[in-house]
Amino acid sequence: QWRKFTDFDEVRQEIEVETDRITGVNKGISSIPINLRIYSPHVLSLTLIDLPGITKVPVGDQPPDIEQQIRDMIMQFISRENCLILAVTPANTDLANSDALKLAKEVDPQGLRTIGVITKLDLMDEGTDAREILENKLLPLRRGYIGVVNRSQKDIDGKKDIKAALLAERKFFLSHPAYRHMADRMGTPYLQKVLNQQLTNHIRDTLPAFRSKLQSQLLSIEHEVEVYKNFRPEDPTRKTKALLQMVQQFSVDFEKRIEGSGDQVDTLELSGGAKINRIFHERFPFELVKMEFNEKELRREISYAIKNIHGIRTGLFTPDMAFEAIVKKQIVKLKGPCLKSVDLVMQELINTVKKCTKKLATYPRLCEETERIVAGYIREREEKTKDQVLLLIDIQVSYINTNHEDFIGFANAQQRSSQVNKSAVGNQVIRKGWLTINNIGIMKGGSKEYWFVLTAESLSWYKDDEEKEKKYMLPLDNLKVRDVEKSFMSSKHIFALFNTEQRNVYKDYRFLELACDSQEEVDSWKASLLRAGVYPDKSSTENDENGQADNFSMDPQLERQVETIRNLVDSYMSIINKCIRDLIPKTIMHLMINNVKEFINAELLAHLYSSEDQNTLMEESAEQAQRRDEMLRMYQALKEALAIIGDISTSTVSTPAPPPVDDSWLQQARRRPTLNNPPTRPLSGRGPAPAIPSPGPQSGAPPVPFRPGPLPPFPSGGEALGGPPQVPSRPTRAPPSVPR
C-alpha cells in the first residue's frame, strides 16, 4: 500500500522496517522489491533499481547458495534491453576483479548501455590515483568511466546537506592534480547529465514509432467509441432506437450472407449463400445419381415386371405397363434426395441466423429471442417446402409423358441433344486441389500428397500446384468411385477409383485410394468426378449363391425386352432428373429462403414486441457495460497521450555513440589480490551493477525497448517529461549500514 513521506529519516526507517518484515533481522535476502517514488523538481525522471553486491560467503540467515541467488537477481534486471547499467567499482580495489563489469559484459557485450562508475576516489592510498581508469585507458569501456565522491558514513550520521556534499565533490575534482583536467566530466551532476542524455536519446528514437502506434490504436477503436459516446442511459427513447437499429442490422447481415457481398467474408470455410449454392449444384445432383445407378438391380426389376404383366401368357410384345411401373418406382426414389436437400438448406439457414445474432450479443435477451423466433419460422417453412417437394414428385408420378420431345422415341431430338452435350463438355478443367494417394506401400515411397487436376477426360496429378512436374495422367474411361471405410488409426477420409474392366488403375494397383481431411471434401470431389462422368459404384451386394438371380429365365426374347425397357427408363429418367434438378432449388428458394428474408424484414420486429417487454429485451449485459467503460477510458487515455507527445519537442541535435573498444581484458581477467589492493568487498548499500530502466513509469509513456543512440541536449529535471520523476525501486535485503 502506497504511503507518502516528507522526511527522509522516516523513509530510511520505513525501508529498514520493511526489510526486516520480509527477510528477518539476521541479514536475510529477498528478490521482492521495495518501491519508493520521489517527487521533486530537482531529480531526474528515472527509475533506479539499487541492486545488492555479490556476497561470496553466507552470513546470518543467508542461504548457502547466496552468491548464485544474488547473481540471478541481478541478471533478472540488467538483462532487460531498456536498462542502462551502472557498473559501480570502488577505486581502492583491482578493477580487473570487478564483478559488476563482468556481469555487464555478459548481457551487454557491445557496451552500448554500460557506464562505469568509480567511487571512493578520496580513499585511495596516498600517491596513487585512478587517472588511467577515468581516462578510459587501463580497462576501456565504450562509454567510459565517471568518478564520484559520496558522503562518508560520518557525513551521513552528521546529516551533511546534499548541496554541501556536491560542492565538496566539485572542489575535490578541481583541486586534485590527477583529475583537475577532466573535472568537467566527473562528479554526480555529470553522471546525472549522462543518464538524462541517454533517456533523451531513448525518447527521441522511440517517440515517432510510439506516436504512430498510438494513432493506429486510436483509429481502430474510433468507430466503436463513436457509438458509445452517444450512449445516454437516461434517454427514454434509447432502447427503442437501439432495438430498431439491431433488428435492421440483423436483417442486412442475413441478406448479405445469403446473397453475398458481405462485409465479413469467411475465408476459412463455405457459409451462407455459398454453402446453399453448393447444396443445390453439387450435393443434390450427386445424391440423385448415387441412387439412380444400380444397373443389376434395375434389370432384375424390369424382368420381374415384364413376366408378372404377361402372367400365365407368353407375351409377344414388350408391355407398356412394365415401363410405367419401373419409371414410377424410380421417380418415387427421388423423394429421399429431395427431402435431404431441404434439410441441408434449413440447417444452413439456422447456422446463418446464429452467426448474424452474434452482433446482438450486447443484449443477451434480444439475441436469444431473435434466434428463437427466426429459427422457429425457418422450421415452419421447412414443413411447407417438404410438402411442396413431395407434391412435385407425386405430379411427376401421376402422368408419364411419353410424348416428351427429349424422349428416346424422338430419335432426331435425342441424337441432337447428345451432340450438344458432347460439344459443350470438351476437355475443360473441372477441379483442382490437393489429395493424398493413400495405398502406396512404404517400400515404394508411402502415402504422399499431390496436386490433382480433374478434366472431362482425365485425372492428372503433379508434384505441387505449379503443375510443372506431372507424376501421372489417368484416363476416366471405365472408371468408377467406391467408398472406403475410414481406418481406426487414420484421421483421413478415403474414397477409391477403380476400373470396371478389372484393369490396373495406377501402375500395379487395382484401386487408387485418395484421402481428404474431411468427409465434406470427399463428397465435393465425388460431385466433381460425377460431372466428369465418373459415377459411384453400385454393384449389388446380394450373394449369387442364394439363387435370387436365377428365379427367372432370361431367354433371348426376354433379354431384348429388358434392354428395350431399360433404354426407355434411362431416357425418361434423364428427363425427370433434369426437371427435378431445376425445380427443387427453385422451390426451396421461393418457399424457404425468400420467405425467411421477407419475414425478417417485415415481421420480426412485431414478433419481438409481442414476445417480451421492451425493457427486458434491451437489458444490457454486464460484460458490455464494462467493455464500454474500458473503451471510453482507453480512448481518452490515447488522446491525452497523443496530446502530451505533441507538446514534446523532438528537434534536438544528437551525438553518435562512442566506437567499440578493446575489451579482451575481460577474458583474461582473474582475481589478483594484493596488500594494497584487497579483493572486492560486497557493499551493502551500493550494488555492483545497478540498472536504470529508461524511462520511468511516470514519464508519460509505457516502457519500450532501450536503444542507445545519438544524444541530443535535453532539459534535466523530472518536469521535462510532463510528469513527476520517480526513484528508486530495489530488491529487499538485510538492512545495510549506509555506504560512502
LINSULVEN-V31089 format. One record per residue. D_LAST is the distance of its C-alpha to the last C-alpha in whole Angstrom. Layout:
d_last->D_LAST
d_last->D_LAST
//
This chain:
d_last->31
d_last->29
d_last->28
d_last->27
d_last->24
d_last->23
d_last->21
d_last->17
d_last->17
d_last->20
d_last->18
d_last->16
d_last->18
d_last->21
d_last->18
d_last->18
d_last->22
d_last->23
d_last->21
d_last->22
d_last->26
d_last->25
d_last->24
d_last->25
d_last->23
d_last->22
d_last->20
d_last->22
d_last->22
d_last->23
d_last->24
d_last->25
d_last->22
d_last->21
d_last->22
d_last->21
d_last->22
d_last->21
d_last->24
d_last->23
d_last->25
d_last->22
d_last->20
d_last->22
d_last->24
d_last->22
d_last->21
d_last->18
d_last->18
d_last->15
d_last->16
d_last->15
d_last->14
d_last->18
d_last->18
d_last->21
d_last->22
d_last->23
d_last->22
d_last->23
d_last->25
d_last->24
d_last->27
d_last->28
d_last->28
d_last->24
d_last->23
d_last->26
d_last->25
d_last->22
d_last->23
d_last->26
d_last->23
d_last->21
d_last->25
d_last->26
d_last->24
d_last->23
d_last->27
d_last->28
d_last->29
d_last->28
d_last->25
d_last->22
d_last->20
d_last->17
d_last->16
d_last->12
d_last->12
d_last->10
d_last->12
d_last->13
d_last->15
d_last->18
d_last->18
d_last->22
d_last->20
d_last->18
d_last->19
d_last->18
d_last->20
d_last->23
d_last->23
d_last->23
d_last->26
d_last->28
d_last->28
d_last->28
d_last->30
d_last->31
d_last->27
d_last->28
d_last->25
d_last->22
d_last->20
d_last->17
d_last->14
d_last->12
d_last->8
d_last->7
d_last->11
d_last->10
d_last->10
d_last->13
d_last->16
d_last->19
d_last->21
d_last->19
d_last->18
d_last->18
d_last->20
d_last->23
d_last->20
d_last->19
d_last->23
d_last->24
d_last->26
d_last->24
d_last->24
d_last->25
d_last->24
d_last->27
d_last->24
d_last->22
d_last->18
d_last->16
d_last->13
d_last->10
d_last->8
d_last->5
d_last->5
d_last->4
d_last->6
d_last->9
d_last->9
d_last->8
d_last->11
d_last->13
d_last->13
d_last->12
d_last->14
d_last->13
d_last->16
d_last->15
d_last->11
d_last->13
d_last->16
d_last->14
d_last->13
d_last->16
d_last->17
d_last->15
d_last->17
d_last->20
d_last->20
d_last->19
d_last->23
d_last->21
d_last->20
d_last->22
d_last->25
d_last->22
d_last->20
d_last->22
d_last->21
d_last->17
d_last->14
d_last->13
d_last->17
d_last->19
d_last->17
d_last->18
d_last->21
d_last->22
d_last->21
d_last->24
d_last->26
d_last->26
d_last->27
d_last->29
d_last->31
d_last->31
d_last->33
d_last->35
d_last->36
d_last->37
d_last->38
d_last->42
d_last->42
d_last->40
d_last->43
d_last->46
d_last->45
d_last->45
d_last->48
d_last->50
d_last->48
d_last->50
d_last->53
d_last->53
d_last->53
d_last->55
d_last->58
d_last->58
d_last->56
d_last->59
d_last->61
d_last->58
d_last->58
d_last->61
d_last->61
d_last->62
d_last->63
d_last->65
d_last->67
d_last->70
d_last->72
d_last->68
d_last->70
d_last->73
d_last->72
d_last->69
d_last->72
d_last->74
d_last->71
d_last->71
d_last->74
d_last->75
d_last->72
d_last->73
d_last->77
d_last->75
d_last->73
d_last->76
d_last->78
d_last->76
d_last->75
d_last->79
d_last->80
d_last->77
d_last->75
d_last->72
d_last->69
d_last->67
d_last->69
d_last->68
d_last->67
d_last->67
d_last->71
d_last->74
d_last->74
d_last->76
d_last->79
d_last->78
d_last->79
d_last->82
d_last->83
d_last->83
d_last->85
d_last->87
d_last->88
d_last->86
d_last->86
d_last->90
d_last->92
d_last->90
d_last->91
d_last->95
d_last->95
d_last->94
d_last->96
d_last->99
d_last->99
d_last->101
d_last->104
d_last->106
d_last->105
d_last->107
d_last->110
d_last->110
d_last->111
d_last->113
d_last->115
d_last->115
d_last->116
d_last->119
d_last->121
d_last->120
d_last->122
d_last->125
d_last->125
d_last->128
d_last->129
d_last->129
d_last->127
d_last->129
d_last->126
d_last->122
d_last->122
d_last->120
d_last->119
d_last->117
d_last->115
d_last->114
d_last->113
d_last->111
d_last->109
d_last->109
d_last->107
d_last->105
d_last->104
d_last->103
d_last->100
d_last->99
d_last->98
d_last->95
d_last->93
d_last->94
d_last->92
d_last->89
d_last->88
d_last->88
d_last->86
d_last->84
d_last->84
d_last->83
d_last->80
d_last->79
d_last->79
d_last->78
d_last->75
d_last->75
d_last->75
d_last->72
d_last->70
d_last->71
d_last->70
d_last->66
d_last->66
d_last->67
d_last->64
d_last->63
d_last->66
d_last->66
d_last->70
d_last->71
d_last->70
d_last->72
d_last->75
d_last->75
d_last->75
d_last->77
d_last->80
d_last->80
d_last->80
d_last->83
d_last->85
d_last->84
d_last->86
d_last->89
d_last->89
d_last->89
d_last->92
d_last->94
d_last->93
d_last->94
d_last->97
d_last->98
d_last->97
d_last->100
d_last->102
d_last->102
d_last->102
d_last->105
d_last->107
d_last->107
d_last->108
d_last->111
d_last->113
d_last->113
d_last->113
d_last->115
d_last->116
d_last->113
d_last->112
d_last->110
d_last->112
d_last->113
d_last->117
d_last->116
d_last->115
d_last->115
d_last->112
d_last->110
d_last->111
d_last->109
d_last->106
d_last->106
d_last->106
d_last->103
d_last->101
d_last->101
d_last->100
d_last->97
d_last->95
d_last->95
d_last->92
d_last->90
d_last->86
d_last->86
d_last->82
d_last->79
d_last->76
d_last->75
d_last->76
d_last->76
d_last->79
d_last->78
d_last->81
d_last->80
d_last->80
d_last->77
d_last->79
d_last->80
d_last->76
d_last->76
d_last->75
d_last->74
d_last->73
d_last->75
d_last->76
d_last->80
d_last->82
d_last->85
d_last->88
d_last->92
d_last->93
d_last->90
d_last->87
d_last->84
d_last->81
d_last->78
d_last->75
d_last->73
d_last->74
d_last->74
d_last->78
d_last->78
d_last->78
d_last->81
d_last->81
d_last->85
d_last->87
d_last->89
d_last->93
d_last->93
d_last->97
d_last->98
d_last->94
d_last->93
d_last->90
d_last->90
d_last->87
d_last->85
d_last->83
d_last->79
d_last->78
d_last->76
d_last->73
d_last->73
d_last->72
d_last->74
d_last->77
d_last->80
d_last->84
d_last->86
d_last->89
d_last->92
d_last->95
d_last->98
d_last->100
d_last->98
d_last->97
d_last->93
d_last->91
d_last->88
d_last->89
d_last->90
d_last->89
d_last->91
d_last->89
d_last->86
d_last->83
d_last->81
d_last->78
d_last->76
d_last->73
d_last->74
d_last->78
d_last->78
d_last->77
d_last->80
d_last->83
d_last->82
d_last->83
d_last->86
d_last->87
d_last->86
d_last->88
d_last->91
d_last->91
d_last->92
d_last->94
d_last->93
d_last->94
d_last->93
d_last->95
d_last->97
d_last->99
d_last->101
d_last->99
d_last->102
d_last->104
d_last->107
d_last->108
d_last->109
d_last->112
d_last->111
d_last->111
d_last->115
d_last->116
d_last->118
d_last->120
d_last->119
d_last->122
d_last->122
d_last->123
d_last->120
d_last->118
d_last->119
d_last->119
d_last->116
d_last->114
d_last->116
d_last->115
d_last->111
d_last->111
d_last->112
d_last->110
d_last->107
d_last->108
d_last->108
d_last->105
d_last->103
d_last->105
d_last->104
d_last->100
d_last->100
d_last->101
d_last->98
d_last->95
d_last->96
d_last->97
d_last->94
d_last->91
d_last->93
d_last->94
d_last->90
d_last->89
d_last->92
d_last->92
d_last->88
d_last->86
d_last->87
d_last->88
d_last->84
d_last->83
d_last->86
d_last->85
d_last->81
d_last->82
d_last->85
d_last->85
d_last->81
d_last->80
d_last->83
d_last->82
d_last->79
d_last->80
d_last->82
d_last->80
d_last->78
d_last->76
d_last->74
d_last->71
d_last->71
d_last->71
d_last->69
d_last->66
d_last->63
d_last->61
d_last->57
d_last->56
d_last->57
d_last->56
d_last->53
d_last->53
d_last->54
d_last->51
d_last->49
d_last->50
d_last->51
d_last->47
d_last->46
d_last->48
d_last->47
d_last->43
d_last->44
d_last->46
d_last->43
d_last->41
d_last->43
d_last->43
d_last->40
d_last->40
d_last->42
d_last->40
d_last->38
d_last->39
d_last->38
d_last->40
d_last->37
d_last->37
d_last->34
d_last->33
d_last->34
d_last->31
d_last->30
d_last->33
d_last->32
d_last->30
d_last->31
d_last->29
d_last->31
d_last->28
d_last->27
d_last->31
d_last->30
d_last->27
d_last->26
d_last->24
d_last->24
d_last->22
d_last->23
d_last->22
d_last->20
d_last->18
d_last->18
d_last->18
d_last->15
d_last->13
d_last->13
d_last->10
d_last->11
d_last->9
d_last->9
d_last->12
d_last->14
d_last->16
d_last->16
d_last->19
d_last->20
d_last->24
d_last->26
d_last->27
d_last->26
d_last->29
d_last->29
d_last->30
d_last->34
d_last->34
d_last->34
d_last->32
d_last->33
d_last->33
d_last->30
d_last->32
d_last->30
d_last->32
d_last->33
d_last->31
d_last->32
d_last->31
d_last->30
d_last->29
d_last->25
d_last->25
d_last->26
d_last->29
d_last->30
d_last->31
d_last->33
d_last->31
d_last->28
d_last->24
d_last->23
d_last->19
d_last->18
d_last->20
d_last->18
d_last->20
d_last->20
d_last->18
d_last->18
d_last->15
d_last->12
d_last->9
d_last->7
d_last->4
d_last->0
//
